[in-house]
Amino acid sequence: MTPSSAARETPWAEETRWVLAAEETPWSEIPGVQLIGAILGILLLVAAIRALFGKGR
């Protein structure tokens, strides 16, 4: 039995291939990550503008 055939016989071999396929996707291309990044970016921008102009009252 070769190491490659032993990996195919394990019950988690298919799951391992699925996880490895998911690792090929960069974080920046996942829609949920883009959405969270956009929301955090807007919140930080608003906080920075408020820090510059909001303390004048």
MIGU-907699 format. One record per atom (N, C-alpha, C): residue in one letter; chain; atom name; x, y, z. Coordinates in steps of 0.05 Angstrom, whole numbers, plus 5000, padded with zeros to 4 digits. Example, Ala and Ser with C-alpha at 12.3 -4.5 7.8 and 13.67 -1.06 7.14 Angstrom:
2
{aa->a | ch->A | at->N | px->5264 | py->4886 | pz->5156}
{aa->a | ch->A | at->CA | px->5246 | py->4910 | pz->5156}
{aa->a | ch->A | at->C | px->5264 | py->4934 | pz->5156}
{aa->s | ch->A | at->N | px->5257 | py->4955 | pz->5142}
{aa->s | ch->A | at->CA | px->5273 | py->4979 | pz->5143}
{aa->s | ch->A | at->C | px->5258 | py->5001 | pz->5157}
This chain:
57
{aa->m | ch->A | at->N | px->5017 | py->4976 | pz->5000}
{aa->m | ch->A | at->CA | px->5000 | py->5000 | pz->5000}
{aa->m | ch->A | at->C | px->5018 | py->5025 | pz->5000}
{aa->t | ch->A | at->N | px->5014 | py->5042 | pz->4980}
{aa->t | ch->A | at->CA | px->5030 | py->5066 | pz->4978}
{aa->t | ch->A | at->C | px->5017 | py->5088 | pz->4996}
{aa->p | ch->A | at->N | px->5033 | py->5108 | pz->5004}
{aa->p | ch->A | at->CA | px->5021 | py->5130 | pz->5020}
{aa->p | ch->A | at->C | px->4998 | py->5144 | pz->5006}
{aa->s | ch->A | at->N | px->4999 | py->5147 | pz->4980}
{aa->s | ch->A | at->CA | px->4977 | py->5160 | pz->4966}
{aa->s | ch->A | at->C | px->4951 | py->5144 | pz->4966}
{aa->s | ch->A | at->N | px->4954 | py->5117 | pz->4964}
{aa->s | ch->A | at->CA | px->4930 | py->5100 | pz->4964}
{aa->s | ch->A | at->C | px->4919 | py->5098 | pz->4993}
{aa->a | ch->A | at->N | px->4937 | py->5100 | pz->5013}
{aa->a | ch->A | at->CA | px->4927 | py->5100 | pz->5041}
{aa->a | ch->A | at->C | px->4911 | py->5125 | pz->5047}
{aa->a | ch->A | at->N | px->4919 | py->5147 | pz->5036}
{aa->a | ch->A | at->CA | px->4904 | py->5172 | pz->5041}
{aa->a | ch->A | at->C | px->4876 | py->5170 | pz->5028}
{aa->r | ch->A | at->N | px->4874 | py->5157 | pz->5006}
{aa->r | ch->A | at->CA | px->4848 | py->5155 | pz->4992}
{aa->r | ch->A | at->C | px->4829 | py->5136 | pz->5008}
{aa->e | ch->A | at->N | px->4840 | py->5118 | pz->5023}
{aa->e | ch->A | at->CA | px->4823 | py->5099 | pz->5037}
{aa->e | ch->A | at->C | px->4812 | py->5109 | pz->5063}
{aa->t | ch->A | at->N | px->4823 | py->5131 | pz->5073}
{aa->t | ch->A | at->CA | px->4814 | py->5141 | pz->5099}
{aa->t | ch->A | at->C | px->4787 | py->5155 | pz->5096}
{aa->p | ch->A | at->N | px->4770 | py->5154 | pz->5116}
{aa->p | ch->A | at->CA | px->4743 | py->5166 | pz->5113}
{aa->p | ch->A | at->C | px->4744 | py->5196 | pz->5112}
{aa->w | ch->A | at->N | px->4765 | py->5209 | pz->5121}
{aa->w | ch->A | at->CA | px->4766 | py->5238 | pz->5121}
{aa->w | ch->A | at->C | px->4782 | py->5249 | pz->5097}
{aa->a | ch->A | at->N | px->4789 | py->5231 | pz->5078}
{aa->a | ch->A | at->CA | px->4805 | py->5240 | pz->5055}
{aa->a | ch->A | at->C | px->4789 | py->5259 | pz->5038}
{aa->e | ch->A | at->N | px->4763 | py->5254 | pz->5034}
{aa->e | ch->A | at->CA | px->4747 | py->5273 | pz->5017}
{aa->e | ch->A | at->C | px->4744 | py->5300 | pz->5031}
{aa->e | ch->A | at->N | px->4740 | py->5300 | pz->5057}
{aa->e | ch->A | at->CA | px->4738 | py->5325 | pz->5072}
{aa->e | ch->A | at->C | px->4765 | py->5340 | pz->5071}
{aa->t | ch->A | at->N | px->4787 | py->5326 | pz->5071}
{aa->t | ch->A | at->CA | px->4813 | py->5339 | pz->5069}
{aa->t | ch->A | at->C | px->4816 | py->5352 | pz->5043}
{aa->r | ch->A | at->N | px->4808 | py->5339 | pz->5021}
{aa->r | ch->A | at->CA | px->4809 | py->5352 | pz->4995}
{aa->r | ch->A | at->C | px->4792 | py->5377 | pz->4994}
{aa->w | ch->A | at->N | px->4769 | py->5376 | pz->5007}
{aa->w | ch->A | at->CA | px->4751 | py->5400 | pz->5007}
{aa->w | ch->A | at->C | px->4764 | py->5423 | pz->5022}
{aa->v | ch->A | at->N | px->4777 | py->5417 | pz->5045}
{aa->v | ch->A | at->CA | px->4790 | py->5438 | pz->5061}
{aa->v | ch->A | at->C | px->4813 | py->5450 | pz->5045}
{aa->l | ch->A | at->N | px->4828 | py->5433 | pz->5031}
{aa->l | ch->A | at->CA | px->4850 | py->5442 | pz->5016}
{aa->l | ch->A | at->C | px->4841 | py->5460 | pz->4992}
{aa->a | ch->A | at->N | px->4818 | py->5453 | pz->4981}
{aa->a | ch->A | at->CA | px->4807 | py->5470 | pz->4959}
{aa->a | ch->A | at->C | px->4798 | py->5497 | pz->4971}
{aa->a | ch->A | at->N | px->4789 | py->5498 | pz->4995}
{aa->a | ch->A | at->CA | px->4780 | py->5523 | pz->5007}
{aa->a | ch->A | at->C | px->4804 | py->5540 | pz->5013}
{aa->e | ch->A | at->N | px->4827 | py->5528 | pz->5018}
{aa->e | ch->A | at->CA | px->4851 | py->5543 | pz->5025}
{aa->e | ch->A | at->C | px->4862 | py->5559 | pz->5001}
{aa->e | ch->A | at->N | px->4853 | py->5551 | pz->4977}
{aa->e | ch->A | at->CA | px->4863 | py->5565 | pz->4953}
{aa->e | ch->A | at->C | px->4849 | py->5592 | pz->4949}
{aa->t | ch->A | at->N | px->4827 | py->5597 | pz->4962}
{aa->t | ch->A | at->CA | px->4812 | py->5622 | pz->4959}
{aa->t | ch->A | at->C | px->4824 | py->5643 | pz->4977}
{aa->p | ch->A | at->N | px->4833 | py->5666 | pz->4966}
{aa->p | ch->A | at->CA | px->4844 | py->5687 | pz->4983}
{aa->p | ch->A | at->C | px->4822 | py->5699 | pz->5001}
{aa->w | ch->A | at->N | px->4830 | py->5709 | pz->5024}
{aa->w | ch->A | at->CA | px->4811 | py->5721 | pz->5043}
{aa->w | ch->A | at->C | px->4797 | py->5745 | pz->5030}
{aa->s | ch->A | at->N | px->4810 | py->5760 | pz->5013}
{aa->s | ch->A | at->CA | px->4799 | py->5784 | pz->5002}
{aa->s | ch->A | at->C | px->4777 | py->5778 | pz->4982}
{aa->e | ch->A | at->N | px->4774 | py->5753 | pz->4973}
{aa->e | ch->A | at->CA | px->4753 | py->5747 | pz->4953}
{aa->e | ch->A | at->C | px->4728 | py->5735 | pz->4966}
{aa->i | ch->A | at->N | px->4727 | py->5732 | pz->4992}
{aa->i | ch->A | at->CA | px->4704 | py->5721 | pz->5005}
{aa->i | ch->A | at->C | px->4684 | py->5743 | pz->5011}
{aa->p | ch->A | at->N | px->4659 | py->5741 | pz->5001}
{aa->p | ch->A | at->CA | px->4640 | py->5764 | pz->5004}
{aa->p | ch->A | at->C | px->4635 | py->5772 | pz->5033}
{aa->g | ch->A | at->N | px->4634 | py->5754 | pz->5051}
{aa->g | ch->A | at->CA | px->4630 | py->5761 | pz->5079}
{aa->g | ch->A | at->C | px->4653 | py->5778 | pz->5090}
{aa->v | ch->A | at->N | px->4677 | py->5771 | pz->5083}
{aa->v | ch->A | at->CA | px->4700 | py->5786 | pz->5092}
{aa->v | ch->A | at->C | px->4700 | py->5814 | pz->5079}
{aa->q | ch->A | at->N | px->4692 | py->5816 | pz->5054}
{aa->q | ch->A | at->CA | px->4691 | py->5842 | pz->5041}
{aa->q | ch->A | at->C | px->4670 | py->5860 | pz->5055}
{aa->l | ch->A | at->N | px->4647 | py->5848 | pz->5062}
{aa->l | ch->A | at->CA | px->4626 | py->5863 | pz->5075}
{aa->l | ch->A | at->C | px->4635 | py->5873 | pz->5102}
{aa->i | ch->A | at->N | px->4647 | py->5856 | pz->5118}
{aa->i | ch->A | at->CA | px->4657 | py->5864 | pz->5145}
{aa->i | ch->A | at->C | px->4678 | py->5885 | pz->5142}
{aa->g | ch->A | at->N | px->4696 | py->5882 | pz->5122}
{aa->g | ch->A | at->CA | px->4716 | py->5902 | pz->5118}
{aa->g | ch->A | at->C | px->4705 | py->5929 | pz->5110}
{aa->a | ch->A | at->N | px->4684 | py->5929 | pz->5093}
{aa->a | ch->A | at->CA | px->4671 | py->5954 | pz->5085}
{aa->a | ch->A | at->C | px->4658 | py->5968 | pz->5109}
{aa->i | ch->A | at->N | px->4644 | py->5952 | pz->5126}
{aa->i | ch->A | at->CA | px->4630 | py->5964 | pz->5149}
{aa->i | ch->A | at->C | px->4650 | py->5975 | pz->5169}
{aa->l | ch->A | at->N | px->4672 | py->5960 | pz->5174}
{aa->l | ch->A | at->CA | px->4692 | py->5970 | pz->5193}
{aa->l | ch->A | at->C | px->4706 | py->5994 | pz->5182}
{aa->g | ch->A | at->N | px->4711 | py->5995 | pz->5156}
{aa->g | ch->A | at->CA | px->4724 | py->6018 | pz->5143}
{aa->g | ch->A | at->C | px->4707 | py->6043 | pz->5146}
{aa->i | ch->A | at->N | px->4681 | py->6040 | pz->5141}
{aa->i | ch->A | at->CA | px->4663 | py->6063 | pz->5143}
{aa->i | ch->A | at->C | px->4661 | py->6073 | pz->5172}
{aa->l | ch->A | at->N | px->4660 | py->6053 | pz->5191}
{aa->l | ch->A | at->CA | px->4659 | py->6061 | pz->5220}
{aa->l | ch->A | at->C | px->4684 | py->6076 | pz->5228}
{aa->l | ch->A | at->N | px->4707 | py->6066 | pz->5219}
{aa->l | ch->A | at->CA | px->4732 | py->6080 | pz->5226}
{aa->l | ch->A | at->C | px->4734 | py->6108 | pz->5213}
{aa->l | ch->A | at->N | px->4724 | py->6110 | pz->5189}
{aa->l | ch->A | at->CA | px->4724 | py->6136 | pz->5176}
{aa->l | ch->A | at->C | px->4706 | py->6156 | pz->5190}
{aa->v | ch->A | at->N | px->4682 | py->6147 | pz->5198}
{aa->v | ch->A | at->CA | px->4664 | py->6164 | pz->5212}
{aa->v | ch->A | at->C | px->4676 | py->6172 | pz->5239}
{aa->a | ch->A | at->N | px->4688 | py->6153 | pz->5253}
{aa->a | ch->A | at->CA | px->4701 | py->6159 | pz->5279}
{aa->a | ch->A | at->C | px->4723 | py->6179 | pz->5276}
{aa->a | ch->A | at->N | px->4739 | py->6177 | pz->5254}
{aa->a | ch->A | at->CA | px->4761 | py->6196 | pz->5250}
{aa->a | ch->A | at->C | px->4750 | py->6224 | pz->5244}
{aa->i | ch->A | at->N | px->4729 | py->6226 | pz->5228}
{aa->i | ch->A | at->CA | px->4717 | py->6252 | pz->5222}
{aa->i | ch->A | at->C | px->4704 | py->6264 | pz->5247}
{aa->r | ch->A | at->N | px->4691 | py->6247 | pz->5263}
{aa->r | ch->A | at->CA | px->4680 | py->6258 | pz->5288}
{aa->r | ch->A | at->C | px->4701 | py->6267 | pz->5307}
{aa->a | ch->A | at->N | px->4724 | py->6253 | pz->5307}
{aa->a | ch->A | at->CA | px->4746 | py->6261 | pz->5324}
{aa->a | ch->A | at->C | px->4758 | py->6288 | pz->5315}
{aa->l | ch->A | at->N | px->4758 | py->6293 | pz->5289}
{aa->l | ch->A | at->CA | px->4769 | py->6318 | pz->5279}
{aa->l | ch->A | at->C | px->4750 | py->6342 | pz->5284}
{aa->f | ch->A | at->N | px->4724 | py->6338 | pz->5279}
{aa->f | ch->A | at->CA | px->4705 | py->6360 | pz->5279}
{aa->f | ch->A | at->C | px->4684 | py->6358 | pz->5301}
{aa->g | ch->A | at->N | px->4681 | py->6336 | pz->5314}
{aa->g | ch->A | at->CA | px->4660 | py->6332 | pz->5333}
{aa->g | ch->A | at->C | px->4666 | py->6343 | pz->5361}
{aa->k | ch->A | at->N | px->4690 | py->6349 | pz->5367}
{aa->k | ch->A | at->CA | px->4698 | py->6358 | pz->5394}
{aa->k | ch->A | at->C | px->4695 | py->6389 | pz->5397}
{aa->g | ch->A | at->N | px->4686 | py->6403 | pz->5377}
{aa->g | ch->A | at->CA | px->4684 | py->6432 | pz->5378}
{aa->g | ch->A | at->C | px->4661 | py->6442 | pz->5394}
{aa->r | ch->A | at->N | px->4642 | py->6426 | pz->5402}
{aa->r | ch->A | at->CA | px->4618 | py->6436 | pz->5416}
{aa->r | ch->A | at->C | px->4625 | py->6443 | pz->5444}
